Amino acid sequence: MTHDVDPARVAALLTAWLERVLEADALGWLAARADALDEDGSERAFNVAFGMVPRRVGKRDLPLDEADLDTAAALRQGWRPVGMSADQAARLVLLLRGAVTLDDDAFAERLERLFRTADVGELITLYRGLPLYPDQPRHAARAAEGVRTNMRAVFEAVAHHNPYPGERFDEGAWNQMVLKALFVGSPLAPVVGLEARANPPLARMLCDYAHERWAASRPVSPELWRCVGPHADDAALADLERVLREGTTDEREGAALALAASPHRRAAEILSGAPSLQRRIENGELSWVQDGSS
């Protein structure tokens, strides 16, 4: 699996987006710092510039539309920088300009030093940049570390709108990420590759988690069933039938969508017990995409 990225082209795109929102002095500062780092790539010079970014460029969101996101995906398949802020973009410009001048080992060492000393805002930027760095396989352990964090915003920097986990995590790491998203109340819709990476062990884990929630009289996210339907066994079908019979409106819709995605011979029979939901799915009126899936 290769996803070669041209860091210079990505840095240029980020700079173009920044030009829409930054004043001339902020743009001038960023350009001057990037040019200076091309000449003096010392860690001290880089760290000073990296740390100054929020004060010099601010933290307003970049106004990206679907055309911008399509451009991003054309540069790097699966990259969808939704909600990127000016300071995040500017820091990535400095990082990626450095990736042009440094070899892969030196860049990886710089990145690891940043991860070890970063504050929360810096961590979010560094993890959001995962799909853009050279030598993609090298960063899998660091990405897994981001998933283990107890800071939801950092976790979502890895898990949301980020193609890296779906491409690089093994099945165990992927399954733990999906389960943790549900555990911390983070939506699954922005997880890239959710359906493609669904698997039978994950379906069993999610059903077990649903039973734990039910035993504690706590609600179960309707999204949980999204990864269960395609791999539902008899026990999972019994769970879906229960939700279809007893759940809230949102829960019943989630169960119906899961049943519609199941190849199990009994799934269609169970779904036929909710004819209005079945018709809405067949007519395209009910789908996971309505929940904001990318």
VEXLUMNU-264609 format. One record per residue: residue number from 1; x, z, y of N, C-alpha, C in turn. Coordinates in steps of 0.1 Angstrom, whole numbers, always signed. Each point is the difference from the previous one (the first is absolute). Layout:
SITE_num_n.east_n.up_n.north_ca.east_ca.up_ca.north_c.east_c.up_c.north
SITE_NUM_X_Z_Y_X_Z_Y_X_Z_Y .
...
! end
This chain:
SITE_num_n.east_n.up_n.north_ca.east_ca.up_ca.north_c.east_c.up_c.north
SITE_1_+8_+0_-12_-8_+0_+12_+9_+0_+12 .
SITE_2_-2_-10_+9_+8_-1_+12_-9_-1_+12 .
SITE_3_+2_+7_+10_-7_-2_+13_+11_+0_+11 .
SITE_4_+7_-10_+1_+11_-1_+10_-6_-1_+14 .
SITE_5_+5_+8_+9_-5_+1_+13_+12_-4_+10 .
SITE_6_-3_-8_+10_+10_-3_+10_-2_+11_+11 .
SITE_7_+9_+10_+0_-2_+11_+10_+1_-5_+15 .
SITE_8_+7_-11_+2_+1_-5_+14_-14_-6_+4 .
SITE_9_-7_-7_-9_-13_-5_+4_-10_+11_+1 .
SITE_10_+0_+10_-8_-9_+11_+1_+2_+7_+13 .
SITE_11_+13_+3_+4_+3_+6_+13_-5_-8_+11 .
SITE_12_+2_-13_-1_-5_-9_+11_-15_+1_+2 .
SITE_13_-8_+1_-12_-14_+1_+1_-4_+13_+6 .
SITE_14_+6_+11_-4_-3_+13_+6_+3_+0_+15 .
SITE_15_+11_-6_+4_+3_-1_+14_-11_-8_+8 .
SITE_16_-4_-10_-6_-11_-8_+6_-13_+8_+2 .
SITE_17_-3_+8_-10_-12_+9_+2_+2_+10_+10 .
SITE_18_+13_+5_+1_+3_+11_+10_-1_-6_+14 .
SITE_19_+3_-13_+2_+0_-6_+13_-14_+0_+6 .
SITE_20_-10_+1_-9_-14_+0_+5_-4_+13_+7 .
SITE_21_+7_+11_-4_-5_+13_+4_+10_+8_+9 .
SITE_22_+13_-4_-1_+10_+8_+7_+3_-5_+14 .
SITE_23_+3_+9_+9_+5_-4_+13_+14_-6_-1 .
SITE_24_+4_-7_+11_+12_-7_+0_+12_+10_-2 .
SITE_25_+0_+12_+6_+11_+9_-2_+2_+4_-14 .
SITE_26_-12_+3_-7_+1_+4_-14_+5_-11_-9 .
SITE_27_-5_-12_+3_+5_-12_-8_+15_-2_+2 .
SITE_28_+4_+1_+13_+14_-1_+3_+9_+10_-7 .
SITE_29_-5_+12_+0_+8_+11_-7_+1_-3_-15 .
SITE_30_-11_-4_-6_+1_-3_-14_+9_-12_-3 .
SITE_31_-1_-10_+8_+9_-12_-2_+15_+4_+2 .
SITE_32_+2_+8_+10_+14_+4_+3_+6_+9_-12 .
SITE_33_-9_+9_-5_+5_+8_-11_+3_-8_-12 .
SITE_34_-9_-9_-3_+1_-8_-12_+13_-9_+1 .
SITE_35_+2_-6_+12_+12_-8_+2_+13_+8_-1 .
SITE_36_-1_+12_+6_+12_+9_-1_+3_+4_-14 .
SITE_37_-10_+3_-8_+2_+4_-14_+6_-12_-8 .
SITE_38_-3_-12_+4_+6_-11_-7_+15_+0_+2 .
SITE_39_+4_+5_+11_+15_+1_+3_+6_+13_-5 .
SITE_40_-7_+11_+2_+4_+13_-4_-10_+6_-10 .
SITE_41_+3_-3_-13_-10_+5_-10_+3_+14_-5 .
SITE_42_+7_+8_+8_+3_+13_-5_-13_+9_-2 .
SITE_43_+1_+9_-9_-11_+9_-3_-4_+8_+12 .
SITE_44_+9_+4_+8_-3_+8_+12_-8_-8_+10 .
SITE_45_+4_-12_+2_-7_-9_+10_-14_-3_-5 .
SITE_46_-1_-3_-13_-13_-3_-6_-9_+12_+1 .
SITE_47_+5_+12_-4_-9_+12_+0_-5_+3_+14 .
SITE_48_+9_-1_+10_-5_+3_+14_-11_-10_+4 .
SITE_49_+2_-13_-3_-10_-9_+4_-13_+2_-8 .
SITE_50_+1_+3_-13_-12_+2_-9_-8_+12_+5 .
SITE_51_+7_+10_+4_-7_+12_+5_-6_-1_+13 .
SITE_52_+5_-9_+8_-5_-1_+14_-13_-9_+0 .
SITE_53_-3_-7_-10_-10_-11_+0_-14_+5_+5 .
SITE_54_-5_+11_-5_-13_+4_+5_-1_+3_+15 .
SITE_55_+11_+6_+6_+0_+3_+14_+1_-13_+8 .
SITE_56_+6_-10_-5_+3_-12_+8_-11_-11_-2 .
SITE_57_-7_+0_-11_-10_-11_-3_-14_+6_-1 .
SITE_58_-2_+13_-3_-13_+5_-1_-5_-2_-15 .
SITE_59_-13_+5_-1_-5_+1_-14_-14_-7_-1 .
SITE_60_-3_-9_+10_-13_-7_-1_+0_-9_-12 .
SITE_61_-12_-2_-5_-2_-10_-11_+2_-14_+4 .
SITE_62_+5_-8_-9_+1_-14_+2_-13_-7_-2 .
SITE_63_-5_-8_+9_-13_-7_-2_+1_-12_-9 .
SITE_64_+0_+3_-13_+2_-11_-9_-14_-5_-5 .
SITE_65_-2_-13_-1_-12_-6_-5_+3_-6_-14 .
SITE_66_-10_-6_-6_+2_-6_-13_+10_-11_+0 .
SITE_67_+1_-8_+10_+10_-10_+1_+14_+6_-1 .
SITE_68_+2_+11_+8_+13_+7_-1_+3_+5_-14 .
SITE_69_-10_+6_-6_+2_+5_-14_+3_-11_-10 .
SITE_70_-6_-12_+2_+3_-12_-8_+14_-4_+2 .
SITE_71_+5_+0_+13_+14_-3_+2_+9_+9_-7 .
SITE_72_-3_+13_+1_+8_+10_-7_+1_-2_-15 .
SITE_73_-12_-3_-6_+0_-3_-14_+8_-13_-4 .
SITE_74_+0_-9_+9_+8_-12_-2_+15_+2_-1 .
SITE_75_+4_+10_+8_+14_+4_+0_+4_+9_-12 .
SITE_76_-10_+8_-4_+3_+9_-11_-14_+2_-7 .
SITE_77_-1_-6_-12_-12_+1_-8_-5_+14_-1 .
SITE_78_-13_+3_+4_-6_+13_-2_+2_+9_+12 .
SITE_79_+9_-4_+9_+3_+9_+12_-12_-1_+9 .
SITE_80_-6_+12_+3_-12_+0_+9_+2_+12_+9 .
SITE_81_+6_-2_+12_+4_+11_+9_-12_+5_+8 .
SITE_82_-11_+4_-6_-12_+5_+7_+4_+13_+7 .
SITE_83_-4_+2_+12_+2_+12_+7_+14_+3_+4 .
SITE_84_+9_-9_+0_+14_+2_+4_+1_+3_+15 .
SITE_85_+8_+10_+3_+2_+4_+14_+12_-6_+6 .
SITE_86_+1_+0_+13_+12_-6_+7_+13_+7_-4 .
SITE_87_+0_+13_-1_+13_+7_-4_+4_-4_-15 .
SITE_88_-10_-1_-9_+3_-4_-13_+6_-14_-1 .
SITE_89_-6_-9_+8_+5_-14_+0_+14_-1_+6 .
SITE_90_+2_+8_+11_+13_-1_+6_+11_+6_-9 .
SITE_91_-3_+11_-7_+9_+6_-9_+4_-10_-11 .
SITE_92_-11_-7_-5_+3_-10_-11_+8_-11_+6 .
SITE_93_-2_-4_+12_+9_-10_+6_+14_+4_-1 .
SITE_94_+3_+12_+5_+14_+5_-1_+5_+0_-14 .
SITE_95_-8_+5_-9_+5_+0_-14_+2_-14_-6 .
SITE_96_-9_-9_+2_+1_-13_-5_+11_-8_+6 .
SITE_97_+2_+2_+13_+12_-7_+6_+13_+5_-6 .
SITE_98_+0_+13_-4_+12_+5_-7_+1_-5_-14 .
SITE_99_-11_-4_-6_+0_-5_-13_+7_-14_+0 .
SITE_100_+0_-7_+11_+6_-13_+2_+15_+1_+0 .
SITE_101_+5_+11_+6_+14_+1_+2_+7_+9_-10 .
SITE_102_-7_+8_-8_+5_+9_-10_-1_-6_-14 .
SITE_103_+9_+3_-9_-3_-4_-14_-10_+9_-6 .
SITE_104_-5_-4_-12_-11_+8_-6_+4_+15_-2 .
SITE_105_+12_+2_-4_+4_+14_-3_+0_+8_+13 .
SITE_106_+6_-5_+10_+0_+7_+13_-14_+2_+6 .
SITE_107_-8_-10_-2_-14_+2_+5_-7_+11_-8 .
SITE_108_+1_+0_-13_-6_+10_-8_+5_+14_+3 .
SITE_109_+13_+1_+3_+5_+13_+4_-5_+5_+13 .
SITE_110_-2_-9_+10_-6_+3_+13_-14_+5_-2 .
SITE_111_-7_-8_-8_-14_+4_-3_-2_+13_-6 .
SITE_112_+9_+3_-10_-1_+13_-7_+3_+12_+10 .
SITE_113_+10_-2_+8_+3_+10_+10_-12_+3_+9 .
SITE_114_-7_-11_+4_-11_+2_+9_-11_+7_-7 .
SITE_115_-3_-3_-13_-10_+7_-7_+3_+15_-2 .
SITE_116_+12_+3_-1_+4_+14_-2_-2_+9_+12 .
SITE_117_+1_-6_+12_-1_+7_+12_-12_-3_+9 .
SITE_118_-9_-8_-5_-11_-5_+8_-11_+10_+2 .
SITE_119_-6_+0_+12_-12_+8_+3_-12_-8_-6 .
SITE_120_-12_+5_+1_-12_-6_-6_-2_-14_+6 .
SITE_121_+1_-1_+13_-2_-14_+6_+10_-10_-5 .
SITE_122_+12_+4_-1_+10_-9_-5_-2_-3_-15 .
SITE_123_-4_+10_-8_-3_-3_-14_-11_-10_-2 .
SITE_124_-10_+1_+8_-11_-10_-1_+5_-14_+3 .
SITE_125_+8_-1_+10_+6_-13_+3_+9_-5_-12 .
SITE_126_+8_+8_-5_+10_-4_-10_-8_-4_-13 .
SITE_127_-10_+7_-3_-8_-3_-12_-8_-13_+2 .
SITE_128_-6_-2_+12_-7_-12_+3_+9_-12_-1 .
SITE_129_+12_+2_+2_+10_-11_+0_+5_-4_-14 .
SITE_130_-5_+7_-10_+6_-2_-14_-1_-15_-4 .
SITE_131_-11_-7_+2_+0_-14_-5_+9_-10_+8 .
SITE_132_+7_+5_+10_+7_-8_+9_+15_+1_-2 .
SITE_133_+5_+9_-8_+14_+3_-1_+7_-9_-10 .
SITE_134_+13_-3_+2_+8_-7_-10_+1_+8_-13 .
SITE_135_+2_-8_-11_+3_+6_-13_-12_+9_-4 .
SITE_136_-12_-6_-1_-12_+7_-2_+0_+10_-12 .
SITE_137_+5_-3_-12_+0_+9_-11_+7_+14_+3 .
SITE_138_+9_-1_+9_+8_+12_+3_-8_+12_+6 .
SITE_139_-11_-3_+6_-7_+11_+7_-12_+6_-8 .
SITE_140_-1_-3_-13_-11_+5_-7_-1_+15_-1 .
SITE_141_+12_+6_-2_+0_+15_-2_-3_+6_+14 .
SITE_142_+4_-5_+11_-4_+5_+13_-15_-1_+2 .
SITE_143_-6_-12_-4_-14_-1_+2_-8_+10_-9 .
SITE_144_+5_+3_-12_-6_+10_-8_+1_+14_+6 .
SITE_145_+11_+2_+7_+1_+13_+7_-10_+1_+11 .
SITE_146_-3_-11_+7_-10_+0_+11_-14_+3_-6 .
SITE_147_-3_-4_-12_-13_+3_-6_-1_+15_-3 .
SITE_148_+11_+6_-3_-1_+14_-4_-1_+10_+12 .
SITE_149_+0_-5_+12_+0_+8_+12_-14_+7_+1 .
SITE_150_+0_+12_+7_-13_+7_+2_-5_-4_+14 .
SITE_151_+6_-10_+7_-5_-4_+13_-8_-13_-2 .
SITE_152_-13_+1_+3_-9_-12_-4_+4_-12_+8 .
SITE_153_+4_+1_+13_+4_-12_+7_+12_-7_-5 .
SITE_154_+9_+8_-6_+12_-6_-6_-4_-7_-13 .
SITE_155_-8_+7_-8_-5_-5_-13_-7_-14_+3 .
SITE_156_-8_+0_+10_-8_-13_+3_+9_-11_+5 .
SITE_157_+12_+4_+6_+9_-11_+4_+6_-7_-12 .
SITE_158_+0_+7_-11_+5_-7_-13_-12_-7_-7 .
SITE_159_-12_+8_+0_-11_-5_-9_-9_-10_+7 .
SITE_160_-1_-1_+13_-10_-8_+6_+7_-12_+7 .
SITE_161_-7_-12_-2_+4_-13_+6_+15_-2_-3 .
SITE_162_+5_+4_-11_+14_-1_-3_+2_-6_-14 .
SITE_163_+5_-12_-1_+1_-7_-13_+11_+6_-10 .
SITE_164_+8_+8_+6_+12_+5_-7_-4_+8_-13 .
SITE_165_-8_+10_+0_-3_+7_-12_-6_-9_-11 .
SITE_166_-9_-9_+3_-6_-8_-10_+10_-9_-6 .
SITE_167_+11_-4_+7_+10_-9_-5_+11_+8_-8 .
SITE_168_+3_+12_+4_+12_+7_-5_-3_+12_-8 .
SITE_169_-11_+7_+1_-2_+12_-8_-3_-3_-14 .
SITE_170_+5_+8_-9_-4_-1_-14_-14_+6_-2 .
SITE_171_-5_-2_-12_-14_+4_-2_-3_+15_+4 .
SITE_172_+10_+8_-5_-2_+15_+3_+0_+3_+15 .
SITE_173_+9_-5_+7_+1_+2_+14_-12_-5_+8 .
SITE_174_-5_-12_-4_-11_-6_+6_-13_+8_-3 .
SITE_175_-2_+5_-12_-12_+8_-4_+0_+13_+8 .
SITE_176_+12_+6_+1_+0_+12_+8_-3_-2_+15 .
SITE_177_+4_-11_+5_-3_-3_+14_-15_-1_+2 .
SITE_178_-7_-8_-9_-14_-2_+2_-7_+14_-2 .
SITE_179_+4_+8_-10_-7_+12_-2_+2_+10_+12 .
SITE_180_+13_+0_+5_+2_+8_+12_-8_-4_+12 .
SITE_181_-2_-13_+2_-8_-5_+11_-14_+7_-1 .
SITE_182_-6_+0_-11_-13_+6_-2_+1_+15_+2 .
SITE_183_+10_+6_-5_+2_+15_+1_+1_+4_+15 .
SITE_184_+7_-8_+8_+1_+4_+14_-10_-5_+9 .
SITE_185_-10_-8_-5_-11_-5_+8_+4_-13_+7 .
SITE_186_+10_-7_-5_+4_-12_+6_-7_-12_-6 .
SITE_187_-5_-10_+8_-8_-11_-6_+9_-9_-9 .
SITE_188_-7_-6_-10_+7_-9_-8_+0_-15_+5 .
SITE_189_-10_-3_+8_-2_-14_+5_+13_-6_+6 .
SITE_190_+8_+8_+7_+12_-7_+6_+12_-1_-10 .
SITE_191_-2_+5_-12_+12_-1_-10_+1_-14_-4 .
SITE_192_+12_-6_+2_+2_-14_-4_+2_-1_-15 .
SITE_193_-7_-9_-6_+1_-2_-14_-8_+9_-9 .
SITE_194_-10_+6_+6_-7_+11_-8_-6_-5_-13 .
SITE_195_-7_-12_+1_-6_-5_-12_+10_-6_-10 .
SITE_196_+10_-7_+6_+10_-6_-8_+8_+10_-9 .
SITE_197_+2_+12_+6_+8_+10_-7_-9_+10_-8 .
SITE_198_-13_-1_+0_-8_+9_-8_+4_-1_-15 .
SITE_199_-1_+11_-7_+4_+0_-14_-7_+11_-7 .
SITE_200_+0_-1_-14_-8_+10_-8_+4_+14_+2 .
SITE_201_+14_+3_+1_+3_+15_+2_-5_+5_+13 .
SITE_202_+0_-9_+11_-5_+4_+13_-15_+3_-1 .
SITE_203_-7_-9_-7_-15_+2_-2_-3_+14_-6 .
SITE_204_+8_+3_-10_-2_+13_-7_+3_+12_+9 .
SITE_205_+11_-1_+8_+4_+10_+9_-11_+2_+11 .
SITE_206_-6_-11_+4_-10_+1_+11_-13_+6_-6 .
SITE_207_-3_-3_-12_-12_+6_-6_+2_+15_-2 .
SITE_208_+12_+4_-4_+3_+14_-2_-1_+7_+13 .
SITE_209_+5_-6_+11_-1_+6_+13_-14_+1_+5 .
SITE_210_-8_-10_-3_-15_+1_+3_-6_+12_-7 .
SITE_211_+3_+2_-12_-5_+12_-8_+4_+13_+7 .
SITE_212_+13_+1_+4_+4_+12_+7_-8_+2_+13 .
SITE_213_-2_-10_+7_-8_+1_+13_-14_+4_-4 .
SITE_214_-6_-6_-10_-14_+4_-3_-1_+15_-5 .
SITE_215_+10_+4_-8_+0_+14_-4_+1_+10_+11 .
SITE_216_+7_-4_+11_+1_+8_+12_-11_-2_+10 .
SITE_217_-10_-8_-4_-11_-3_+9_+4_-7_+13 .
SITE_218_+10_-8_-2_+5_-8_+12_-3_-14_-2 .
SITE_219_-1_-8_+12_-4_-14_-1_+12_-8_-5 .
SITE_220_-3_-12_-6_+9_-10_-5_-1_-12_+9 .
SITE_221_+12_-5_+5_+0_-12_+9_-6_-12_-8 .
SITE_222_-9_-7_+5_-5_-12_-6_+12_-10_-4 .
SITE_223_+10_+0_+9_+12_-9_-3_+7_+3_-13 .
SITE_224_-1_+12_-5_+7_+3_-12_-4_-9_-11 .
SITE_225_-12_-5_-1_-5_-8_-11_+5_-14_+2 .
SITE_226_+6_-4_+11_+5_-13_+2_+11_-4_-10 .
SITE_227_+8_+10_-4_+11_-2_-9_-4_+3_-15 .
SITE_228_-12_+5_-1_-5_+3_-14_-7_-11_-6 .
SITE_229_-9_-7_+7_-9_-11_-5_+7_-10_-9 .
SITE_230_+11_-6_+4_+6_-11_-8_+6_+6_-13 .
SITE_231_+2_+13_-1_+6_+5_-12_-8_+11_-6 .
SITE_232_-13_+0_+2_-9_+11_-4_-2_-1_-15 .
SITE_233_+2_+12_-7_-3_+1_-14_-13_+7_-1 .
SITE_234_-4_+4_-12_-13_+6_-2_-2_+13_+8 .
SITE_235_+10_+8_+1_-1_+12_+7_-1_-3_+15 .
SITE_236_+7_-9_+5_-1_-4_+14_-14_-6_+3 .
SITE_237_-5_-8_-9_-13_-5_+2_-11_+11_+1 .
SITE_238_+2_+10_-8_-9_+11_+1_+0_+7_+13 .
SITE_239_+13_+1_+6_+1_+6_+13_-7_-9_+11 .
SITE_240_+2_-13_-1_-6_-9_+9_-15_+0_-1 .
SITE_241_-5_+2_-12_-15_+0_-2_-5_+13_+7 .
SITE_242_+7_+11_-2_-4_+13_+7_+0_-2_+15 .
SITE_243_+10_-6_+6_+0_-2_+14_-11_-9_+4 .
SITE_244_-3_-11_-7_-11_-9_+3_-13_+7_+0 .
SITE_245_-1_+10_-9_-13_+7_-1_-1_+12_+10 .
SITE_246_+11_+7_+3_-1_+12_+7_+7_+0_+14 .
SITE_247_+7_-10_+3_+9_+0_+12_-7_-2_+13 .
SITE_248_+7_+2_+11_-5_-4_+13_-1_-15_+1 .
SITE_249_-5_-5_+11_-1_-14_+2_+14_-7_-1 .
SITE_250_+10_+6_+7_+13_-6_+0_+6_+1_-14 .
SITE_251_-2_+11_-7_+6_+2_-13_-6_-10_-10 .
SITE_252_-13_-2_+1_-7_-10_-9_+5_-14_+3 .
SITE_253_+2_-3_+13_+6_-14_+3_+13_-2_-6 .
SITE_254_+9_+11_+1_+13_-1_-6_+0_-2_-15 .
SITE_255_-9_+8_-7_-2_-1_-14_-5_-14_-4 .
SITE_256_-9_-5_+8_-6_-14_-3_+11_-10_+1 .
SITE_257_+8_+0_+10_+11_-9_+2_+10_+1_-12 .
SITE_258_+3_+12_-4_+9_+2_-11_-6_-6_-13 .
SITE_259_-13_+2_-2_-6_-6_-12_+0_-15_+0 .
SITE_260_-2_-6_+12_+0_-14_+1_+14_-6_-3 .
SITE_261_+10_+8_+3_+14_-5_-3_+5_+2_-14 .
SITE_262_-9_+7_-8_+5_+4_-13_-4_-11_-11 .
SITE_263_+10_-3_-8_-3_-10_-11_-6_+6_-12 .
SITE_264_-2_+14_+0_-5_+7_-12_-15_-5_-2 .
SITE_265_-3_-2_-13_-13_-6_-3_-12_+9_+5 .
SITE_266_+2_+13_+1_-11_+9_+4_-1_+1_+15 .
SITE_267_+10_-5_+8_-1_+2_+14_-12_-7_+7 .
SITE_268_-2_-13_-4_-12_-7_+5_-13_+6_-3 .
SITE_269_-1_+6_-12_-12_+7_-4_-3_+12_+9 .
SITE_270_+11_+8_+2_-2_+11_+9_-3_-4_+14 .
SITE_271_+6_-10_+5_-2_-5_+14_-14_-5_+1 .
SITE_272_-6_-5_-10_-14_-6_+1_-10_+12_+2 .
SITE_273_+4_+12_-2_-8_+11_+3_-2_+3_+15 .
SITE_274_+8_-7_+8_+0_+1_+15_-2_-14_+5 .
SITE_275_-12_-6_-2_-1_-15_+4_+2_-3_+14 .
SITE_276_-3_+9_+9_+2_-3_+15_+14_-1_+3 .
SITE_277_+8_+9_-6_+15_-1_+3_+6_-12_-7 .
SITE_278_-5_-3_-12_+5_-12_-7_-3_-12_+8 .
SITE_279_-12_-2_+6_-3_-11_+8_+9_-1_+12 .
SITE_280_+2_+11_+7_+9_+0_+12_+14_-5_-4 .
SITE_281_+5_+5_-11_+14_-5_-4_+0_-15_-4 .
SITE_282_-10_-4_-7_-1_-14_-4_-2_-9_+13 .
SITE_283_-7_+5_+10_-2_-8_+12_+12_+1_+10 .
SITE_284_+10_+8_-3_+11_+2_+9_-3_+9_+11 .
SITE_285_-10_+8_-1_-4_+9_+11_+7_+14_-2 .
SITE_286_+5_+2_-11_+7_+13_-3_+13_-3_-6 .
SITE_287_+11_+4_+6_+14_-2_-6_+9_+11_+6 .
SITE_288_+11_+1_-6_+10_+10_+5_+6_-5_+13 .
SITE_289_+0_-13_+3_+5_-5_+13_-7_+6_+11 .
SITE_290_-13_+3_-1_-8_+7_+11_+6_+13_+4 .
SITE_291_+8_+6_-9_+6_+13_+3_+13_-2_+7 .
SITE_292_+4_-12_+4_+12_-2_+8_+12_-4_-8 .
SITE_293_-3_-5_-13_+11_-4_-8_+7_-12_+6 .
SITE_294_+14_+0_-1_+8_-11_+4_+2_-10_-11 .
! end
